[in-house]
Amino acid sequence: MGSAKRGMSGAPKAQYVWITRTDTGAASSAAAVTRAGFTPLIGPLLTLSAVSTPACAPEEDSVLAFTGPNGVLAFRALSDRREWSVYTVGDATAKAARDVGFETVKSAGGDVHGLAALLINDAPEFVTYLSGVHVAGDLIGALEAADIPCTRTIIYGSKAVSELPKSVSTELGNNRMLCALLYSPKAAHNFCRLLPAAFAPLMHCICISPNVDAVLSLSGYSFASRQIASAPDEPSMTALLEAAALKA
C-alpha cells in the first residue's frame, strides 16, 4: 500500500469520489468506484484533443509503444490499421489496445522504466512511441541509450479546464467530504489551481504516483489526507479507497 502523507483514520470520512481523469477513461473508473461502494463524481481536470493528422502511419517494421489509454484512443481516431505489435506501460493500456483491435500486445505491468526494460529485452527493429504533448519519464532516452532505433510521435494534447466541475463545487459547498483520484502531475496542478484553499480540509487525495503527490505537497494546502497508490494503476487506487474505509 502506498505511504500516506497524512493518515486517514483521524479525518472525517467521505462517500463521494471525484474522478478527475479525462472522459476517455472516466466511465471505467466510475464503475470501479461504484463497485467499491462509493458514489462517483466525474469531473475531468483536463480535456484531450488530437494534434496529429489523420494519416498517422508508423513504419511497417515498427512496434508501437503507449504509456496510457489516452494514446491508444487517440490513435484509434487517427488510423484504422492494427497490424503492428504493441507494447504498453501497464495492463489498463494493454486492455485499451486490445479493445480497439490490436492482437499482439505486451504489457510492462508498471511504469515507463519497466516499459523501456521490456522493449530493450525484446530489441525490436524500431519503436514508435505514440504519446501526448506531456509525458512522464524519458522512454525515448532510455531506448536510445540502449541503441534501440526509435521515434516519438505526438498524437494528442491536453488542456486544463477553467473551473471546478459543478457536481464537485456543489458537494463542497454543502460541506461534504470528498476523495479525489489524481492521475497526472498536470491534472494535480490544475486541481490545486481550481480548488479554493478553504475547501482543502474537505478533500482526501489518492495519487497514482509520487510525482503526482509531489505537486500537492508544494501547494501548501491542508488536505484531509494524501495517499499514494502502491502501483501506478486503477486497481491500486481503488484498493486504497477500500482499505482506508473512507465511507461514512
Secondary structure, DSSP 8 states (H G I E B T S, - for coil): ---EEE-STTS----EEEE-S-HHHHHHHHHHHHHTT-EEEE--SEEEEE-S-S-----TTEEEEESSHHHHHHHHHH-----S-EEESSHHHHHHHHHTT--SEEE-SS-HHHHHHHHHHH--SEEEEEEESS-SS-HHHHHHHTT--EEEEEEEEEEE-SS--HHHHHHHHTT--EEEEE--HHHHHHHHHHS-GGGGGGEEEEESSHHHHHHHHHH----SEEEE-SSSSHHHHHHHHHHHT---
